[in-house]
Amino acid sequence: MRYAVIYQSASGNTELIAEQIFQTIDSTDKILCDLNHMDTLPEADMYFLGFGIRYNSCSLKMLDLFEKLEDLNVKYAIFATCGFLPNERYKEKLKDNLDVWLPDTSECIDMFLCQGKVEPAQQDALINQIPVDEEKIRHMFQMGETHPDEEDFEKAEEFTRMVQKKAERG
């Protein structure tokens, strides 16, 4: 089985998780690609697709990548980094927002979220959206300064092993 880990990372958080996923994949038939420097979609049976969450979604370039998977009938998993605490409610909201864009003909095995550092300009934009929660949001950003951390990397490894096992069974 051939694997491709494709990511888009503005702050470096998603790139760190992508590298961890790539190293964890138990195969020599794998490739790691930065979406911003990718000319063509590499051929693979299983794709790990990663991005930093912006406004409860991903970039247009990542949405275009989802569209390219539409007719390939492949398996994929999503990993994302976010400024907010990555709880199940937030994960479900993200899934709902992405659902219209995800390929119907390919199988999404699972999704992994982890908190990451948020750039100062992005922090201000988020606080301006929800000014009544400014103190809580600033605390969350402060907590995120140490992420991704060792626990996030361990969870990314567990996620990768689980996804690879499901992909190879199916």
Rosetta silent file (secondary structure, phi, psi, omega in degrees, C-alpha in Angstrom):
SEQUENCE: MRYAVIYQSASGNTELIAEQIFQTIDSTDKILCDLNHMDTLPEADMYFLGFGIRYNSCSLKMLDLFEKLEDLNVKYAIFATCGFLPNERYKEKLKDNLDVWLPDTSECIDMFLCQGKVEPAQQDALINQIPVDEEKIRHMFQMGETHPDEEDFEKAEEFTRMVQKKAERG
SCORE:     score description
SCORE:     0.000 S_00000001
   1 L     0.000  134.442 -179.920    0.000    0.000    0.000 S_00000001
   2 L   -99.231  135.966 -177.227    1.337    3.438   -0.943 S_00000001
   3 E  -116.956  143.586  172.574    0.902    6.336    1.490 S_00000001
   4 E  -130.878  128.077  173.439    0.961   10.090    0.965 S_00000001
   5 E  -107.439  112.986 -177.649    1.058   12.626    3.793 S_00000001
   6 E  -119.259  128.800 -175.921    0.017   15.992    2.394 S_00000001
   7 E  -138.436  160.939  172.337   -0.144   19.035    4.623 S_00000001
   8 E  -133.543  124.652 -173.230   -0.512   22.797    4.589 S_00000001
   9 L  -137.944  116.812  178.531    1.021   24.696    7.484 S_00000001
  10 L   -85.123  -38.451 -174.509    1.106   28.456    8.024 S_00000001
  11 L  -104.370   -8.617 -178.205    2.607   28.464   11.527 S_00000001
  12 L   100.348  -15.262 -179.245    4.565   25.185   11.495 S_00000001
  13 H   -61.994  -50.685 -177.152    2.190   23.317   13.841 S_00000001
  14 H   -66.976  -35.062  177.630    0.640   21.128   11.150 S_00000001
  15 H   -61.286  -41.261  178.228    4.034   20.469    9.572 S_00000001
  16 H   -61.477  -43.016  178.897    5.298   19.047   12.880 S_00000001
  17 H   -68.289  -39.517  178.395    2.312   16.691   13.121 S_00000001
  18 H   -59.732  -44.173  179.444    2.712   15.727    9.428 S_00000001
  19 H   -63.400  -39.085  177.860    6.334   14.790   10.026 S_00000001
  20 H   -64.605  -44.049  178.095    5.329   12.692   13.050 S_00000001
  21 H   -61.601  -46.247 -179.457    2.637   10.894   11.024 S_00000001
  22 H   -58.998  -46.025 -179.809    5.085   10.293    8.173 S_00000001
  23 H   -65.559  -30.039 -176.445    7.711    8.831   10.525 S_00000001
  24 H   -79.860  -27.704 -179.170    5.098    6.608   12.190 S_00000001
  25 L   -57.779  123.987 -178.005    3.742    5.037    8.984 S_00000001
  26 L   -88.205   76.895  179.988    5.098    1.494    8.913 S_00000001
  27 L  -168.301  151.719  172.874    6.015    1.359    5.232 S_00000001
  28 L   -95.519  -10.147 -179.122    8.822    2.366    2.922 S_00000001
  29 L   -95.720   75.651 -175.980    6.309    3.240    0.195 S_00000001
  30 E  -148.927  157.169 -179.586    5.383    6.699    1.432 S_00000001
  31 E  -141.267  144.941  177.258    5.796   10.344    0.523 S_00000001
  32 E  -115.557  125.184 -175.853    5.570   13.614    2.502 S_00000001
  33 E  -132.501  135.394  170.579    4.353   16.694    0.592 S_00000001
  34 E   -86.942  118.191 -176.945    3.802   20.336    1.457 S_00000001
  35 H   -55.397  -33.207 -178.519    0.602   21.284   -0.393 S_00000001
  36 H   -71.170  -14.349 -179.904    1.966   24.779   -1.035 S_00000001
  37 H  -121.698   23.277 -175.150    4.893   23.306   -2.999 S_00000001
  38 L  -106.651  126.949  179.305    3.077   20.453   -4.722 S_00000001
  39 L   -89.152  -42.291 -178.705    2.493   20.517   -8.486 S_00000001
  40 L  -132.124  155.614  178.438    0.601   17.251   -8.907 S_00000001
  41 L   -73.615  120.874  178.398   -1.228   14.883   -6.612 S_00000001
  42 L   -68.568  147.192  177.219    1.055   11.948   -5.818 S_00000001
  43 L   -73.358  135.238  177.822   -0.443    8.520   -6.433 S_00000001
  44 L  -159.588  161.589  173.741   -1.353    6.697   -3.238 S_00000001
  45 L   -94.135  -26.428 -176.623   -3.836    4.239   -1.821 S_00000001
  46 E  -137.885  126.321  179.537   -4.052    6.080    1.501 S_00000001
  47 E  -113.914  133.922  167.036   -3.772    9.838    2.061 S_00000001
  48 E  -104.152  119.687 -174.339   -3.188   11.651    5.342 S_00000001
  49 E  -116.158  121.540 -175.057   -4.370   15.237    4.743 S_00000001
  50 E  -126.743  148.025 -179.477   -3.424   17.952    7.211 S_00000001
  51 E  -159.587  160.047  170.583   -4.118   21.634    7.667 S_00000001
  52 E   -86.976  136.372 -177.417   -4.387   24.390   10.215 S_00000001
  53 L   -78.425  129.530  175.697   -7.976   25.295   10.949 S_00000001
  54 E  -128.032  120.640  177.730   -9.002   28.797    9.934 S_00000001
  55 L    53.620   46.917  177.272  -12.536   29.979   10.664 S_00000001
  56 L    60.302   29.393  178.011  -13.758   26.416   11.332 S_00000001
  57 E  -155.583 -157.789  178.231  -12.569   25.144    7.950 S_00000001
  58 L  -129.909 -179.414 -177.592   -9.487   24.809    5.770 S_00000001
  59 L   -73.840  162.944  175.964   -7.975   26.713    2.868 S_00000001
  60 H   -62.171  -34.116  179.308   -9.365   26.759   -0.666 S_00000001
  61 H   -64.330  -38.458  177.283   -6.256   24.914   -1.788 S_00000001
  62 H   -70.432  -38.455  176.574   -7.060   22.049    0.614 S_00000001
  63 H   -61.557  -38.269  175.981  -10.684   22.044   -0.562 S_00000001
  64 H   -62.611  -37.300  177.990   -9.367   21.706   -4.125 S_00000001
  65 H   -64.966  -42.369  176.090   -7.326   18.718   -2.991 S_00000001
  66 H   -56.602  -41.593 -179.671  -10.445   17.078   -1.536 S_00000001
  67 H   -63.144  -37.261  179.162  -12.093   17.576   -4.939 S_00000001
  68 H   -64.858  -27.361  179.570   -9.170   15.846   -6.685 S_00000001
  69 H   -77.856  -13.937 -172.495   -9.747   12.780   -4.488 S_00000001
  70 L   -52.170  -45.138 -174.303  -13.391   12.576   -5.563 S_00000001
  71 L   -98.831    8.212 -174.491  -12.894   10.208   -8.478 S_00000001
  72 L   -92.077  -17.144 -178.745   -9.952    8.219   -7.134 S_00000001
  73 L    52.216   57.439 -179.508  -11.813    5.848   -4.784 S_00000001
  74 L  -118.141  176.954  174.349   -9.049    5.955   -2.165 S_00000001
  75 E  -104.319  149.595  177.258   -8.900    6.067    1.613 S_00000001
  76 E  -150.622  160.437  174.403   -7.916    9.173    3.531 S_00000001
  77 E  -136.064  149.480 -177.896   -7.636   10.542    7.038 S_00000001
  78 E  -110.716  137.811  170.162   -7.641   14.157    8.153 S_00000001
  79 E  -131.313  141.236 -176.231   -5.390   15.752   10.744 S_00000001
  80 E  -145.960  151.446  173.906   -5.631   19.371   11.782 S_00000001
  81 E  -112.648  147.668 -175.534   -4.186   21.807   14.247 S_00000001
  82 E  -146.171  156.502  177.820   -6.286   24.500   15.864 S_00000001
  83 L   -77.113  -26.445 -179.972   -6.033   27.384   18.274 S_00000001
  84 L   -85.549  162.085  176.125   -9.015   26.185   20.259 S_00000001
  85 L   -64.935  127.272 -173.424   -9.022   23.195   22.568 S_00000001
  86 L   -82.241   72.057  179.283   -9.683   20.215   20.292 S_00000001
  87 L   -89.322  173.900 -177.076  -12.676   18.638   22.028 S_00000001
  88 H   -62.165  -37.275  179.509  -15.287   16.359   20.451 S_00000001
  89 H   -62.653  -44.061  178.222  -17.787   19.190   20.000 S_00000001
  90 H   -65.114  -40.454  178.567  -15.251   21.250   18.075 S_00000001
  91 H   -62.027  -42.675  178.757  -14.281   18.177   16.017 S_00000001
  92 H   -65.343  -39.133  178.004  -17.939   17.545   15.096 S_00000001
  93 H   -63.387  -42.654  177.941  -18.404   21.184   14.079 S_00000001
  94 H   -62.772  -45.453  178.028  -15.357   20.957   11.829 S_00000001
  95 H   -57.303  -44.156  178.983  -16.637   17.703   10.293 S_00000001
  96 H   -60.946  -42.462 -179.216  -20.000   19.349    9.614 S_00000001
  97 H   -67.764  -32.854 -178.591  -18.318   22.339    7.959 S_00000001
  98 H   -86.736  -20.035 -169.967  -16.113   20.121    5.781 S_00000001
  99 H   -51.021  -41.453 -177.952  -18.732   17.509    4.969 S_00000001
 100 L   -65.136  -23.719 -175.765  -19.978   19.207    1.818 S_00000001
 101 L   -96.358  -19.522 -174.881  -16.400   19.273    0.442 S_00000001
 102 L   -72.857  140.706 -176.661  -15.247   15.765    1.370 S_00000001
 103 L   -66.220  130.480  179.454  -15.200   13.240   -1.460 S_00000001
 104 L   -75.677  -28.533 -174.519  -18.153   10.839   -1.442 S_00000001
 105 L   -85.993   -9.488  177.953  -16.384    8.182   -3.498 S_00000001
 106 L  -111.535  157.423 -174.933  -13.398    7.910   -1.151 S_00000001
 107 E  -102.195  120.934  173.919  -13.440    6.688    2.427 S_00000001
 108 E   -85.730  115.154 -176.718  -12.540    8.977    5.330 S_00000001
 109 E   -77.565  -44.655 -178.454  -11.155    6.665    8.004 S_00000001
 110 E  -170.134  175.128  178.957  -10.841    9.171   10.855 S_00000001
 111 E  -134.478  138.927  178.856   -9.923   12.685   11.938 S_00000001
 112 E  -123.589  132.710  175.762   -7.275   13.858   14.412 S_00000001
 113 E  -122.468  144.063  170.000   -7.115   17.307   16.002 S_00000001
 114 E  -144.147  153.162  179.483   -4.496   18.847   18.209 S_00000001
 115 E   -74.444  150.333  177.155   -4.009   22.283   19.644 S_00000001
 116 L  -141.167  169.339  175.296   -1.286   24.483   18.228 S_00000001
 117 L   -65.688  146.863  177.788    0.253   27.874   18.723 S_00000001
 118 L  -115.426  129.436  179.986   -1.742   30.731   17.231 S_00000001
 119 L   -63.391  145.745 -176.871    0.043   33.598   15.524 S_00000001
 120 H   -52.763  -41.384  179.800   -0.541   37.014   17.171 S_00000001
 121 H   -64.028  -39.682  178.869   -2.424   38.469   14.172 S_00000001
 122 H   -68.594  -36.554  177.400   -4.716   35.436   14.121 S_00000001
 123 H   -58.406  -47.646 -179.205   -5.236   35.757   17.898 S_00000001
 124 H   -61.622  -40.952  179.691   -6.475   39.319   17.475 S_00000001
 125 H   -62.965  -42.403 -179.982   -8.820   38.287   14.654 S_00000001
 126 H   -67.347  -40.591  178.923  -10.334   35.502   16.775 S_00000001
 127 H   -64.779  -38.132  178.494  -10.750   37.767   19.802 S_00000001
 128 H   -65.009  -28.440  178.221  -12.480   40.376   17.622 S_00000001
 129 H   -72.638  -34.151 -175.317  -14.968   37.704   16.523 S_00000001
 130 L  -132.182   64.541 -173.849  -15.855   36.767   20.120 S_00000001
 131 H   -63.495  -25.604 -179.111  -14.957   39.788   22.283 S_00000001
 132 H   -67.735  -21.529 -179.607  -17.150   38.710   25.228 S_00000001
 133 H  -106.183   24.486 -173.415  -14.874   35.685   25.763 S_00000001
 134 H   -55.169  -45.402 -177.882  -11.583   37.567   25.397 S_00000001
 135 H   -63.044  -44.610  179.510  -10.140   36.456   28.749 S_00000001
 136 H   -64.001  -41.103 -178.491  -10.999   32.794   28.156 S_00000001
 137 H   -67.742  -42.550  178.679   -9.618   32.917   24.608 S_00000001
 138 H   -61.627  -38.947  176.996   -6.364   34.566   25.700 S_00000001
 139 H   -62.761  -41.675  179.602   -5.937   31.825   28.329 S_00000001
 140 H   -63.787  -41.357  177.576   -6.495   29.180   25.659 S_00000001
 141 H   -63.501  -38.555  178.396   -3.871   30.818   23.405 S_00000001
 142 H   -63.349  -42.946  177.241   -1.444   30.846   26.319 S_00000001
 143 H   -62.215  -36.197 -177.435   -2.044   27.112   26.849 S_00000001
 144 H   -71.872  -14.689 -178.646   -1.473   26.550   23.135 S_00000001
 145 L   -58.043  -25.550 -178.427    2.003   28.113   23.223 S_00000001
 146 L   -96.495    5.552 -176.514    3.479   24.725   24.193 S_00000001
 147 L  -108.109  154.415   -5.783    1.646   22.758   21.479 S_00000001
 148 L   -66.974  143.450 -178.866    2.053   20.564   19.672 S_00000001
 149 L  -116.942 -174.080 -177.056    3.740   18.826   22.591 S_00000001
 150 H   -58.443  -39.775  178.545    4.914   15.285   23.369 S_00000001
 151 H   -63.782  -39.910  176.868    1.408   14.147   24.256 S_00000001
 152 H   -62.075  -41.627  179.447    0.133   15.489   20.906 S_00000001
 153 H   -65.352  -39.747  177.616    2.905   13.593   19.090 S_00000001
 154 H   -63.914  -42.311  178.092    2.032   10.385   20.956 S_00000001
 155 H   -65.931  -36.125  176.623   -1.642   10.807   20.031 S_00000001
 156 H   -64.545  -38.188  176.833   -0.644   11.449   16.397 S_00000001
 157 H   -64.345  -46.030  178.622    1.335    8.189   16.454 S_00000001
 158 H   -60.037  -45.030  177.743   -1.662    6.281   17.879 S_00000001
 159 H   -57.699  -47.342 -177.951   -3.918    7.860   15.254 S_00000001
 160 H   -62.438  -46.550  179.842   -1.514    6.908   12.468 S_00000001
 161 H   -62.483  -42.302  179.246   -1.182    3.296   13.583 S_00000001
 162 H   -63.775  -45.628 -179.720   -4.963    2.941   13.931 S_00000001
 163 H   -64.476  -44.170 -179.415   -5.628    4.494   10.504 S_00000001
 164 H   -62.414  -41.257  178.643   -2.945    2.375    8.839 S_00000001
 165 H   -61.929  -45.784  178.475   -4.371   -0.791   10.383 S_00000001
 166 H   -64.893  -40.641 -178.438   -7.899    0.079    9.182 S_00000001
 167 H   -64.941  -40.108 -177.470   -6.675    1.043    5.716 S_00000001
 168 H   -77.273  -24.847  176.794   -4.771   -2.181    5.233 S_00000001
 169 H   -73.650  -39.103 -166.427   -7.669   -4.325    6.488 S_00000001
 170 L   -75.421    0.000    0.000  -10.279   -2.741    4.312 S_00000001
